[in-house]
Amino acid sequence: MRDLQMTHGGFYRHFASKEDLLVAAFGEDRNGISGRIASSVERAPKGGEVKALIDAYLDIEHCDNAGDGCPVAALATELARRPPRSRARVAFEKILKERTRRMAKYMPGATEEEREAKARMLMSGMAGTLTIARVLTDEAARRRFLESAKKFYLDAVRR
């Protein structure tokens, strides 16, 4: 709050509830990690899009910058505590579906259903990996963890 030169009360007056704050947070990622991942995928050579996506998402800079990072990794555990049909959970699920649909077009697979299933598993796995990596206190261990995960997910997607 200090960086924004706002008090907690001033900040929360912009939102009617915590639910409104969470919903707004999902819309703020347009130029954040989603944009950086999309840019990495666009620059990737044909056939290298999945690797570029995984490398960008599990990048040490993304890991170390939770404030500008993926809202899935940052907020999923908070949202799990909200009522099942809450506006925040519905908005989160919508964004999750959009992202996995975009990811699916780069996944190998015989059917759209298979590609979307791989994208869902990849997204959820990488978000969990990022969450765990962010709590590791040793930077070298964090880097090894992320590099191992990159290899694991790339191999898993190719199956």
Phi and psi in radians as a Rosetta constraint file:
Dihedral C 1 N 2 CA 2 C 2 CIRCULARHARMONIC -1.044 0.35
Dihedral N 2 CA 2 C 2 N 3 CIRCULARHARMONIC -0.732 0.35
Dihedral C 2 N 3 CA 3 C 3 CIRCULARHARMONIC -1.086 0.35
Dihedral N 3 CA 3 C 3 N 4 CIRCULARHARMONIC -0.555 0.35
Dihedral C 3 N 4 CA 4 C 4 CIRCULARHARMONIC -1.498 0.35
Dihedral N 4 CA 4 C 4 N 5 CIRCULARHARMONIC -0.089 0.35
Dihedral C 4 N 5 CA 5 C 5 CIRCULARHARMONIC 0.978 0.35
Dihedral N 5 CA 5 C 5 N 6 CIRCULARHARMONIC 0.810 0.35
Dihedral C 5 N 6 CA 6 C 6 CIRCULARHARMONIC -2.300 0.35
Dihedral N 6 CA 6 C 6 N 7 CIRCULARHARMONIC 2.675 0.35
Dihedral C 6 N 7 CA 7 C 7 CIRCULARHARMONIC -1.529 0.35
Dihedral N 7 CA 7 C 7 N 8 CIRCULARHARMONIC 2.868 0.35
Dihedral C 7 N 8 CA 8 C 8 CIRCULARHARMONIC -1.033 0.35
Dihedral N 8 CA 8 C 8 N 9 CIRCULARHARMONIC -0.735 0.35
Dihedral C 8 N 9 CA 9 C 9 CIRCULARHARMONIC -1.079 0.35
Dihedral N 9 CA 9 C 9 N 10 CIRCULARHARMONIC -0.749 0.35
Dihedral C 9 N 10 CA 10 C 10 CIRCULARHARMONIC -1.109 0.35
Dihedral N 10 CA 10 C 10 N 11 CIRCULARHARMONIC -0.681 0.35
Dihedral C 10 N 11 CA 11 C 11 CIRCULARHARMONIC -1.149 0.35
Dihedral N 11 CA 11 C 11 N 12 CIRCULARHARMONIC -0.874 0.35
Dihedral C 11 N 12 CA 12 C 12 CIRCULARHARMONIC -1.260 0.35
Dihedral N 12 CA 12 C 12 N 13 CIRCULARHARMONIC -0.287 0.35
Dihedral C 12 N 13 CA 13 C 13 CIRCULARHARMONIC -1.160 0.35
Dihedral N 13 CA 13 C 13 N 14 CIRCULARHARMONIC -0.358 0.35
Dihedral C 13 N 14 CA 14 C 14 CIRCULARHARMONIC -1.292 0.35
Dihedral N 14 CA 14 C 14 N 15 CIRCULARHARMONIC -0.265 0.35
Dihedral C 14 N 15 CA 15 C 15 CIRCULARHARMONIC -2.229 0.35
Dihedral N 15 CA 15 C 15 N 16 CIRCULARHARMONIC 2.372 0.35
Dihedral C 15 N 16 CA 16 C 16 CIRCULARHARMONIC -1.243 0.35
Dihedral N 16 CA 16 C 16 N 17 CIRCULARHARMONIC -0.430 0.35
Dihedral C 16 N 17 CA 17 C 17 CIRCULARHARMONIC -2.780 0.35
Dihedral N 17 CA 17 C 17 N 18 CIRCULARHARMONIC 2.979 0.35
Dihedral C 17 N 18 CA 18 C 18 CIRCULARHARMONIC -1.083 0.35
Dihedral N 18 CA 18 C 18 N 19 CIRCULARHARMONIC -0.576 0.35
Dihedral C 18 N 19 CA 19 C 19 CIRCULARHARMONIC -1.021 0.35
Dihedral N 19 CA 19 C 19 N 20 CIRCULARHARMONIC -0.798 0.35
Dihedral C 19 N 20 CA 20 C 20 CIRCULARHARMONIC -1.110 0.35
Dihedral N 20 CA 20 C 20 N 21 CIRCULARHARMONIC -0.685 0.35
Dihedral C 20 N 21 CA 21 C 21 CIRCULARHARMONIC -1.074 0.35
Dihedral N 21 CA 21 C 21 N 22 CIRCULARHARMONIC -0.789 0.35
Dihedral C 21 N 22 CA 22 C 22 CIRCULARHARMONIC -1.114 0.35
Dihedral N 22 CA 22 C 22 N 23 CIRCULARHARMONIC -0.764 0.35
Dihedral C 22 N 23 CA 23 C 23 CIRCULARHARMONIC -1.062 0.35
Dihedral N 23 CA 23 C 23 N 24 CIRCULARHARMONIC -0.753 0.35
Dihedral C 23 N 24 CA 24 C 24 CIRCULARHARMONIC -1.126 0.35
Dihedral N 24 CA 24 C 24 N 25 CIRCULARHARMONIC -0.623 0.35
Dihedral C 24 N 25 CA 25 C 25 CIRCULARHARMONIC -1.082 0.35
Dihedral N 25 CA 25 C 25 N 26 CIRCULARHARMONIC -0.593 0.35
Dihedral C 25 N 26 CA 26 C 26 CIRCULARHARMONIC -1.175 0.35
Dihedral N 26 CA 26 C 26 N 27 CIRCULARHARMONIC -0.598 0.35
Dihedral C 26 N 27 CA 27 C 27 CIRCULARHARMONIC -1.359 0.35
Dihedral N 27 CA 27 C 27 N 28 CIRCULARHARMONIC -0.207 0.35
Dihedral C 27 N 28 CA 28 C 28 CIRCULARHARMONIC -1.451 0.35
Dihedral N 28 CA 28 C 28 N 29 CIRCULARHARMONIC -0.079 0.35
Dihedral C 28 N 29 CA 29 C 29 CIRCULARHARMONIC -1.528 0.35
Dihedral N 29 CA 29 C 29 N 30 CIRCULARHARMONIC 0.104 0.35
Dihedral C 29 N 30 CA 30 C 30 CIRCULARHARMONIC -0.909 0.35
Dihedral N 30 CA 30 C 30 N 31 CIRCULARHARMONIC -0.719 0.35
Dihedral C 30 N 31 CA 31 C 31 CIRCULARHARMONIC -1.875 0.35
Dihedral N 31 CA 31 C 31 N 32 CIRCULARHARMONIC 0.141 0.35
Dihedral C 31 N 32 CA 32 C 32 CIRCULARHARMONIC -1.529 0.35
Dihedral N 32 CA 32 C 32 N 33 CIRCULARHARMONIC -2.314 0.35
Dihedral C 32 N 33 CA 33 C 33 CIRCULARHARMONIC -1.091 0.35
Dihedral N 33 CA 33 C 33 N 34 CIRCULARHARMONIC -0.614 0.35
Dihedral C 33 N 34 CA 34 C 34 CIRCULARHARMONIC -1.061 0.35
Dihedral N 34 CA 34 C 34 N 35 CIRCULARHARMONIC -0.734 0.35
Dihedral C 34 N 35 CA 35 C 35 CIRCULARHARMONIC -1.143 0.35
Dihedral N 35 CA 35 C 35 N 36 CIRCULARHARMONIC -0.706 0.35
Dihedral C 35 N 36 CA 36 C 36 CIRCULARHARMONIC -1.179 0.35
Dihedral N 36 CA 36 C 36 N 37 CIRCULARHARMONIC -0.683 0.35
Dihedral C 36 N 37 CA 37 C 37 CIRCULARHARMONIC -1.159 0.35
Dihedral N 37 CA 37 C 37 N 38 CIRCULARHARMONIC -0.803 0.35
Dihedral C 37 N 38 CA 38 C 38 CIRCULARHARMONIC -1.024 0.35
Dihedral N 38 CA 38 C 38 N 39 CIRCULARHARMONIC -0.724 0.35
Dihedral C 38 N 39 CA 39 C 39 CIRCULARHARMONIC -1.104 0.35
Dihedral N 39 CA 39 C 39 N 40 CIRCULARHARMONIC -0.745 0.35
Dihedral C 39 N 40 CA 40 C 40 CIRCULARHARMONIC -1.097 0.35
Dihedral N 40 CA 40 C 40 N 41 CIRCULARHARMONIC -0.736 0.35
Dihedral C 40 N 41 CA 41 C 41 CIRCULARHARMONIC -1.154 0.35
Dihedral N 41 CA 41 C 41 N 42 CIRCULARHARMONIC -0.735 0.35
Dihedral C 41 N 42 CA 42 C 42 CIRCULARHARMONIC -1.100 0.35
Dihedral N 42 CA 42 C 42 N 43 CIRCULARHARMONIC -0.605 0.35
Dihedral C 42 N 43 CA 43 C 43 CIRCULARHARMONIC -1.417 0.35
Dihedral N 43 CA 43 C 43 N 44 CIRCULARHARMONIC -0.218 0.35
Dihedral C 43 N 44 CA 44 C 44 CIRCULARHARMONIC -1.230 0.35
Dihedral N 44 CA 44 C 44 N 45 CIRCULARHARMONIC 2.576 0.35
Dihedral C 44 N 45 CA 45 C 45 CIRCULARHARMONIC -1.171 0.35
Dihedral N 45 CA 45 C 45 N 46 CIRCULARHARMONIC 2.713 0.35
Dihedral C 45 N 46 CA 46 C 46 CIRCULARHARMONIC -0.917 0.35
Dihedral N 46 CA 46 C 46 N 47 CIRCULARHARMONIC 2.248 0.35
Dihedral C 46 N 47 CA 47 C 47 CIRCULARHARMONIC 1.571 0.35
Dihedral N 47 CA 47 C 47 N 48 CIRCULARHARMONIC -0.184 0.35
Dihedral C 47 N 48 CA 48 C 48 CIRCULARHARMONIC -1.826 0.35
Dihedral N 48 CA 48 C 48 N 49 CIRCULARHARMONIC 0.190 0.35
Dihedral C 48 N 49 CA 49 C 49 CIRCULARHARMONIC -1.136 0.35
Dihedral N 49 CA 49 C 49 N 50 CIRCULARHARMONIC -0.720 0.35
Dihedral C 49 N 50 CA 50 C 50 CIRCULARHARMONIC -1.132 0.35
Dihedral N 50 CA 50 C 50 N 51 CIRCULARHARMONIC -0.759 0.35
Dihedral C 50 N 51 CA 51 C 51 CIRCULARHARMONIC -1.074 0.35
Dihedral N 51 CA 51 C 51 N 52 CIRCULARHARMONIC -0.756 0.35
Dihedral C 51 N 52 CA 52 C 52 CIRCULARHARMONIC -1.085 0.35
Dihedral N 52 CA 52 C 52 N 53 CIRCULARHARMONIC -0.715 0.35
Dihedral C 52 N 53 CA 53 C 53 CIRCULARHARMONIC -1.090 0.35
Dihedral N 53 CA 53 C 53 N 54 CIRCULARHARMONIC -0.863 0.35
Dihedral C 53 N 54 CA 54 C 54 CIRCULARHARMONIC -1.103 0.35
Dihedral N 54 CA 54 C 54 N 55 CIRCULARHARMONIC -0.803 0.35
Dihedral C 54 N 55 CA 55 C 55 CIRCULARHARMONIC -1.065 0.35
Dihedral N 55 CA 55 C 55 N 56 CIRCULARHARMONIC -0.712 0.35
Dihedral C 55 N 56 CA 56 C 56 CIRCULARHARMONIC -1.217 0.35
Dihedral N 56 CA 56 C 56 N 57 CIRCULARHARMONIC -0.724 0.35
Dihedral C 56 N 57 CA 57 C 57 CIRCULARHARMONIC -1.210 0.35
Dihedral N 57 CA 57 C 57 N 58 CIRCULARHARMONIC -0.745 0.35
Dihedral C 57 N 58 CA 58 C 58 CIRCULARHARMONIC -1.656 0.35
Dihedral N 58 CA 58 C 58 N 59 CIRCULARHARMONIC 0.502 0.35
Dihedral C 58 N 59 CA 59 C 59 CIRCULARHARMONIC -1.278 0.35
Dihedral N 59 CA 59 C 59 N 60 CIRCULARHARMONIC 2.509 0.35
Dihedral C 59 N 60 CA 60 C 60 CIRCULARHARMONIC -1.052 0.35
Dihedral N 60 CA 60 C 60 N 61 CIRCULARHARMONIC -0.609 0.35
Dihedral C 60 N 61 CA 61 C 61 CIRCULARHARMONIC -1.151 0.35
Dihedral N 61 CA 61 C 61 N 62 CIRCULARHARMONIC -0.703 0.35
Dihedral C 61 N 62 CA 62 C 62 CIRCULARHARMONIC -1.110 0.35
Dihedral N 62 CA 62 C 62 N 63 CIRCULARHARMONIC -0.734 0.35
Dihedral C 62 N 63 CA 63 C 63 CIRCULARHARMONIC -1.065 0.35
Dihedral N 63 CA 63 C 63 N 64 CIRCULARHARMONIC -0.770 0.35
Dihedral C 63 N 64 CA 64 C 64 CIRCULARHARMONIC -1.396 0.35
Dihedral N 64 CA 64 C 64 N 65 CIRCULARHARMONIC -0.122 0.35
Dihedral C 64 N 65 CA 65 C 65 CIRCULARHARMONIC -2.114 0.35
Dihedral N 65 CA 65 C 65 N 66 CIRCULARHARMONIC 1.180 0.35
Dihedral C 65 N 66 CA 66 C 66 CIRCULARHARMONIC -1.063 0.35
Dihedral N 66 CA 66 C 66 N 67 CIRCULARHARMONIC -0.561 0.35
Dihedral C 66 N 67 CA 67 C 67 CIRCULARHARMONIC -1.107 0.35
Dihedral N 67 CA 67 C 67 N 68 CIRCULARHARMONIC -0.577 0.35
Dihedral C 67 N 68 CA 68 C 68 CIRCULARHARMONIC -1.869 0.35
Dihedral N 68 CA 68 C 68 N 69 CIRCULARHARMONIC 0.256 0.35
Dihedral C 68 N 69 CA 69 C 69 CIRCULARHARMONIC -1.642 0.35
Dihedral N 69 CA 69 C 69 N 70 CIRCULARHARMONIC -2.870 0.35
Dihedral C 69 N 70 CA 70 C 70 CIRCULARHARMONIC -1.180 0.35
Dihedral N 70 CA 70 C 70 N 71 CIRCULARHARMONIC 2.173 0.35
Dihedral C 70 N 71 CA 71 C 71 CIRCULARHARMONIC -1.173 0.35
Dihedral N 71 CA 71 C 71 N 72 CIRCULARHARMONIC -0.381 0.35
Dihedral C 71 N 72 CA 72 C 72 CIRCULARHARMONIC -1.105 0.35
Dihedral N 72 CA 72 C 72 N 73 CIRCULARHARMONIC -0.900 0.35
Dihedral C 72 N 73 CA 73 C 73 CIRCULARHARMONIC -1.137 0.35
Dihedral N 73 CA 73 C 73 N 74 CIRCULARHARMONIC -0.631 0.35
Dihedral C 73 N 74 CA 74 C 74 CIRCULARHARMONIC -1.359 0.35
Dihedral N 74 CA 74 C 74 N 75 CIRCULARHARMONIC -0.588 0.35
Dihedral C 74 N 75 CA 75 C 75 CIRCULARHARMONIC -2.050 0.35
Dihedral N 75 CA 75 C 75 N 76 CIRCULARHARMONIC -0.137 0.35
Dihedral C 75 N 76 CA 76 C 76 CIRCULARHARMONIC -1.005 0.35
Dihedral N 76 CA 76 C 76 N 77 CIRCULARHARMONIC -0.758 0.35
Dihedral C 76 N 77 CA 77 C 77 CIRCULARHARMONIC -1.177 0.35
Dihedral N 77 CA 77 C 77 N 78 CIRCULARHARMONIC -0.596 0.35
Dihedral C 77 N 78 CA 78 C 78 CIRCULARHARMONIC -1.159 0.35
Dihedral N 78 CA 78 C 78 N 79 CIRCULARHARMONIC -0.769 0.35
Dihedral C 78 N 79 CA 79 C 79 CIRCULARHARMONIC -1.179 0.35
Dihedral N 79 CA 79 C 79 N 80 CIRCULARHARMONIC -0.510 0.35
Dihedral C 79 N 80 CA 80 C 80 CIRCULARHARMONIC -1.084 0.35
Dihedral N 80 CA 80 C 80 N 81 CIRCULARHARMONIC -0.364 0.35
Dihedral C 80 N 81 CA 81 C 81 CIRCULARHARMONIC -1.533 0.35
Dihedral N 81 CA 81 C 81 N 82 CIRCULARHARMONIC -0.172 0.35
Dihedral C 81 N 82 CA 82 C 82 CIRCULARHARMONIC -1.439 0.35
Dihedral N 82 CA 82 C 82 N 83 CIRCULARHARMONIC 2.771 0.35
Dihedral C 82 N 83 CA 83 C 83 CIRCULARHARMONIC -1.012 0.35
Dihedral N 83 CA 83 C 83 N 84 CIRCULARHARMONIC 2.548 0.35
Dihedral C 83 N 84 CA 84 C 84 CIRCULARHARMONIC -0.933 0.35
Dihedral N 84 CA 84 C 84 N 85 CIRCULARHARMONIC -0.680 0.35
Dihedral C 84 N 85 CA 85 C 85 CIRCULARHARMONIC -1.817 0.35
Dihedral N 85 CA 85 C 85 N 86 CIRCULARHARMONIC 0.407 0.35
Dihedral C 85 N 86 CA 86 C 86 CIRCULARHARMONIC -1.123 0.35
Dihedral N 86 CA 86 C 86 N 87 CIRCULARHARMONIC 2.683 0.35
Dihedral C 86 N 87 CA 87 C 87 CIRCULARHARMONIC -1.021 0.35
Dihedral N 87 CA 87 C 87 N 88 CIRCULARHARMONIC -0.659 0.35
Dihedral C 87 N 88 CA 88 C 88 CIRCULARHARMONIC -1.141 0.35
Dihedral N 88 CA 88 C 88 N 89 CIRCULARHARMONIC -0.757 0.35
Dihedral C 88 N 89 CA 89 C 89 CIRCULARHARMONIC -1.187 0.35
Dihedral N 89 CA 89 C 89 N 90 CIRCULARHARMONIC -0.668 0.35
Dihedral C 89 N 90 CA 90 C 90 CIRCULARHARMONIC -1.132 0.35
Dihedral N 90 CA 90 C 90 N 91 CIRCULARHARMONIC -0.768 0.35
Dihedral C 90 N 91 CA 91 C 91 CIRCULARHARMONIC -1.117 0.35
Dihedral N 91 CA 91 C 91 N 92 CIRCULARHARMONIC -0.726 0.35
Dihedral C 91 N 92 CA 92 C 92 CIRCULARHARMONIC -1.078 0.35
Dihedral N 92 CA 92 C 92 N 93 CIRCULARHARMONIC -0.806 0.35
Dihedral C 92 N 93 CA 93 C 93 CIRCULARHARMONIC -1.101 0.35
Dihedral N 93 CA 93 C 93 N 94 CIRCULARHARMONIC -0.666 0.35
Dihedral C 93 N 94 CA 94 C 94 CIRCULARHARMONIC -1.076 0.35
Dihedral N 94 CA 94 C 94 N 95 CIRCULARHARMONIC -0.817 0.35
Dihedral C 94 N 95 CA 95 C 95 CIRCULARHARMONIC -1.129 0.35
Dihedral N 95 CA 95 C 95 N 96 CIRCULARHARMONIC -0.717 0.35
Dihedral C 95 N 96 CA 96 C 96 CIRCULARHARMONIC -1.056 0.35
Dihedral N 96 CA 96 C 96 N 97 CIRCULARHARMONIC -0.757 0.35
Dihedral C 96 N 97 CA 97 C 97 CIRCULARHARMONIC -1.123 0.35
Dihedral N 97 CA 97 C 97 N 98 CIRCULARHARMONIC -0.726 0.35
Dihedral C 97 N 98 CA 98 C 98 CIRCULARHARMONIC -1.076 0.35
Dihedral N 98 CA 98 C 98 N 99 CIRCULARHARMONIC -0.793 0.35
Dihedral C 98 N 99 CA 99 C 99 CIRCULARHARMONIC -1.136 0.35
Dihedral N 99 CA 99 C 99 N 100 CIRCULARHARMONIC -0.770 0.35
Dihedral C 99 N 100 CA 100 C 100 CIRCULARHARMONIC -1.196 0.35
Dihedral N 100 CA 100 C 100 N 101 CIRCULARHARMONIC -0.578 0.35
Dihedral C 100 N 101 CA 101 C 101 CIRCULARHARMONIC -1.111 0.35
Dihedral N 101 CA 101 C 101 N 102 CIRCULARHARMONIC -0.744 0.35
Dihedral C 101 N 102 CA 102 C 102 CIRCULARHARMONIC -1.135 0.35
Dihedral N 102 CA 102 C 102 N 103 CIRCULARHARMONIC -0.712 0.35
Dihedral C 102 N 103 CA 103 C 103 CIRCULARHARMONIC -1.153 0.35
Dihedral N 103 CA 103 C 103 N 104 CIRCULARHARMONIC -0.628 0.35
Dihedral C 103 N 104 CA 104 C 104 CIRCULARHARMONIC -1.038 0.35
Dihedral N 104 CA 104 C 104 N 105 CIRCULARHARMONIC -0.524 0.35
Dihedral C 104 N 105 CA 105 C 105 CIRCULARHARMONIC -1.165 0.35
Dihedral N 105 CA 105 C 105 N 106 CIRCULARHARMONIC -0.259 0.35
Dihedral C 105 N 106 CA 106 C 106 CIRCULARHARMONIC -1.747 0.35
Dihedral N 106 CA 106 C 106 N 107 CIRCULARHARMONIC -0.133 0.35
Dihedral C 106 N 107 CA 107 C 107 CIRCULARHARMONIC -1.407 0.35
Dihedral N 107 CA 107 C 107 N 108 CIRCULARHARMONIC 2.485 0.35
Dihedral C 107 N 108 CA 108 C 108 CIRCULARHARMONIC -1.279 0.35
Dihedral N 108 CA 108 C 108 N 109 CIRCULARHARMONIC 2.642 0.35
Dihedral C 108 N 109 CA 109 C 109 CIRCULARHARMONIC 2.771 0.35
Dihedral N 109 CA 109 C 109 N 110 CIRCULARHARMONIC 2.642 0.35
Dihedral C 109 N 110 CA 110 C 110 CIRCULARHARMONIC -1.331 0.35
Dihedral N 110 CA 110 C 110 N 111 CIRCULARHARMONIC -0.495 0.35
Dihedral C 110 N 111 CA 111 C 111 CIRCULARHARMONIC -2.272 0.35
Dihedral N 111 CA 111 C 111 N 112 CIRCULARHARMONIC 2.834 0.35
Dihedral C 111 N 112 CA 112 C 112 CIRCULARHARMONIC -1.078 0.35
Dihedral N 112 CA 112 C 112 N 113 CIRCULARHARMONIC -0.671 0.35
Dihedral C 112 N 113 CA 113 C 113 CIRCULARHARMONIC -1.053 0.35
Dihedral N 113 CA 113 C 113 N 114 CIRCULARHARMONIC -0.765 0.35
Dihedral C 113 N 114 CA 114 C 114 CIRCULARHARMONIC -1.136 0.35
Dihedral N 114 CA 114 C 114 N 115 CIRCULARHARMONIC -0.729 0.35
Dihedral C 114 N 115 CA 115 C 115 CIRCULARHARMONIC -1.151 0.35
Dihedral N 115 CA 115 C 115 N 116 CIRCULARHARMONIC -0.700 0.35
Dihedral C 115 N 116 CA 116 C 116 CIRCULARHARMONIC -1.182 0.35
Dihedral N 116 CA 116 C 116 N 117 CIRCULARHARMONIC -0.658 0.35
Dihedral C 116 N 117 CA 117 C 117 CIRCULARHARMONIC -1.099 0.35
Dihedral N 117 CA 117 C 117 N 118 CIRCULARHARMONIC -0.747 0.35
Dihedral C 117 N 118 CA 118 C 118 CIRCULARHARMONIC -1.102 0.35
Dihedral N 118 CA 118 C 118 N 119 CIRCULARHARMONIC -0.717 0.35
Dihedral C 118 N 119 CA 119 C 119 CIRCULARHARMONIC -1.119 0.35
Dihedral N 119 CA 119 C 119 N 120 CIRCULARHARMONIC -0.717 0.35
Dihedral C 119 N 120 CA 120 C 120 CIRCULARHARMONIC -1.084 0.35
Dihedral N 120 CA 120 C 120 N 121 CIRCULARHARMONIC -0.791 0.35
Dihedral C 120 N 121 CA 121 C 121 CIRCULARHARMONIC -1.173 0.35
Dihedral N 121 CA 121 C 121 N 122 CIRCULARHARMONIC -0.696 0.35
Dihedral C 121 N 122 CA 122 C 122 CIRCULARHARMONIC -1.104 0.35
Dihedral N 122 CA 122 C 122 N 123 CIRCULARHARMONIC -0.816 0.35
Dihedral C 122 N 123 CA 123 C 123 CIRCULARHARMONIC -1.069 0.35
Dihedral N 123 CA 123 C 123 N 124 CIRCULARHARMONIC -0.833 0.35
Dihedral C 123 N 124 CA 124 C 124 CIRCULARHARMONIC -1.184 0.35
Dihedral N 124 CA 124 C 124 N 125 CIRCULARHARMONIC -0.691 0.35
Dihedral C 124 N 125 CA 125 C 125 CIRCULARHARMONIC -1.135 0.35
Dihedral N 125 CA 125 C 125 N 126 CIRCULARHARMONIC -0.793 0.35
Dihedral C 125 N 126 CA 126 C 126 CIRCULARHARMONIC -1.165 0.35
Dihedral N 126 CA 126 C 126 N 127 CIRCULARHARMONIC -0.643 0.35
Dihedral C 126 N 127 CA 127 C 127 CIRCULARHARMONIC -1.105 0.35
Dihedral N 127 CA 127 C 127 N 128 CIRCULARHARMONIC -0.729 0.35
Dihedral C 127 N 128 CA 128 C 128 CIRCULARHARMONIC -1.137 0.35
Dihedral N 128 CA 128 C 128 N 129 CIRCULARHARMONIC -0.726 0.35
Dihedral C 128 N 129 CA 129 C 129 CIRCULARHARMONIC -1.055 0.35
Dihedral N 129 CA 129 C 129 N 130 CIRCULARHARMONIC -0.791 0.35
Dihedral C 129 N 130 CA 130 C 130 CIRCULARHARMONIC -1.102 0.35
Dihedral N 130 CA 130 C 130 N 131 CIRCULARHARMONIC -0.711 0.35
Dihedral C 130 N 131 CA 131 C 131 CIRCULARHARMONIC -1.056 0.35
Dihedral N 131 CA 131 C 131 N 132 CIRCULARHARMONIC -0.802 0.35
Dihedral C 131 N 132 CA 132 C 132 CIRCULARHARMONIC -1.170 0.35
Dihedral N 132 CA 132 C 132 N 133 CIRCULARHARMONIC -0.767 0.35
Dihedral C 132 N 133 CA 133 C 133 CIRCULARHARMONIC -1.027 0.35
Dihedral N 133 CA 133 C 133 N 134 CIRCULARHARMONIC -0.617 0.35
Dihedral C 133 N 134 CA 134 C 134 CIRCULARHARMONIC -1.173 0.35
Dihedral N 134 CA 134 C 134 N 135 CIRCULARHARMONIC -0.365 0.35
Dihedral C 134 N 135 CA 135 C 135 CIRCULARHARMONIC -1.654 0.35
Dihedral N 135 CA 135 C 135 N 136 CIRCULARHARMONIC -0.137 0.35
Dihedral C 135 N 136 CA 136 C 136 CIRCULARHARMONIC -1.226 0.35
Dihedral N 136 CA 136 C 136 N 137 CIRCULARHARMONIC 2.252 0.35
Dihedral C 136 N 137 CA 137 C 137 CIRCULARHARMONIC -1.498 0.35
Dihedral N 137 CA 137 C 137 N 138 CIRCULARHARMONIC -0.410 0.35
Dihedral C 137 N 138 CA 138 C 138 CIRCULARHARMONIC -1.589 0.35
Dihedral N 138 CA 138 C 138 N 139 CIRCULARHARMONIC 2.080 0.35
Dihedral C 138 N 139 CA 139 C 139 CIRCULARHARMONIC -1.075 0.35
Dihedral N 139 CA 139 C 139 N 140 CIRCULARHARMONIC -0.707 0.35
Dihedral C 139 N 140 CA 140 C 140 CIRCULARHARMONIC -1.107 0.35
Dihedral N 140 CA 140 C 140 N 141 CIRCULARHARMONIC -0.718 0.35
Dihedral C 140 N 141 CA 141 C 141 CIRCULARHARMONIC -1.148 0.35
Dihedral N 141 CA 141 C 141 N 142 CIRCULARHARMONIC -0.690 0.35
Dihedral C 141 N 142 CA 142 C 142 CIRCULARHARMONIC -1.082 0.35
Dihedral N 142 CA 142 C 142 N 143 CIRCULARHARMONIC -0.775 0.35
Dihedral C 142 N 143 CA 143 C 143 CIRCULARHARMONIC -1.112 0.35
Dihedral N 143 CA 143 C 143 N 144 CIRCULARHARMONIC -0.759 0.35
Dihedral C 143 N 144 CA 144 C 144 CIRCULARHARMONIC -1.091 0.35
Dihedral N 144 CA 144 C 144 N 145 CIRCULARHARMONIC -0.735 0.35
Dihedral C 144 N 145 CA 145 C 145 CIRCULARHARMONIC -1.046 0.35
Dihedral N 145 CA 145 C 145 N 146 CIRCULARHARMONIC -0.829 0.35
Dihedral C 145 N 146 CA 146 C 146 CIRCULARHARMONIC -1.134 0.35
Dihedral N 146 CA 146 C 146 N 147 CIRCULARHARMONIC -0.730 0.35
Dihedral C 146 N 147 CA 147 C 147 CIRCULARHARMONIC -1.137 0.35
Dihedral N 147 CA 147 C 147 N 148 CIRCULARHARMONIC -0.723 0.35
Dihedral C 147 N 148 CA 148 C 148 CIRCULARHARMONIC -1.091 0.35
Dihedral N 148 CA 148 C 148 N 149 CIRCULARHARMONIC -0.719 0.35
Dihedral C 148 N 149 CA 149 C 149 CIRCULARHARMONIC -1.134 0.35
Dihedral N 149 CA 149 C 149 N 150 CIRCULARHARMONIC -0.699 0.35
Dihedral C 149 N 150 CA 150 C 150 CIRCULARHARMONIC -0.998 0.35
Dihedral N 150 CA 150 C 150 N 151 CIRCULARHARMONIC -0.818 0.35
Dihedral C 150 N 151 CA 151 C 151 CIRCULARHARMONIC -1.124 0.35
Dihedral N 151 CA 151 C 151 N 152 CIRCULARHARMONIC -0.777 0.35
Dihedral C 151 N 152 CA 152 C 152 CIRCULARHARMONIC -1.024 0.35
Dihedral N 152 CA 152 C 152 N 153 CIRCULARHARMONIC -0.876 0.35
Dihedral C 152 N 153 CA 153 C 153 CIRCULARHARMONIC -1.177 0.35
Dihedral N 153 CA 153 C 153 N 154 CIRCULARHARMONIC -0.660 0.35
Dihedral C 153 N 154 CA 154 C 154 CIRCULARHARMONIC -1.107 0.35
Dihedral N 154 CA 154 C 154 N 155 CIRCULARHARMONIC -0.781 0.35
Dihedral C 154 N 155 CA 155 C 155 CIRCULARHARMONIC -1.089 0.35
Dihedral N 155 CA 155 C 155 N 156 CIRCULARHARMONIC -0.732 0.35
Dihedral C 155 N 156 CA 156 C 156 CIRCULARHARMONIC -1.116 0.35
Dihedral N 156 CA 156 C 156 N 157 CIRCULARHARMONIC -0.736 0.35
Dihedral C 156 N 157 CA 157 C 157 CIRCULARHARMONIC -1.164 0.35
Dihedral N 157 CA 157 C 157 N 158 CIRCULARHARMONIC -0.594 0.35
Dihedral C 157 N 158 CA 158 C 158 CIRCULARHARMONIC -1.279 0.35
Dihedral N 158 CA 158 C 158 N 159 CIRCULARHARMONIC -0.244 0.35
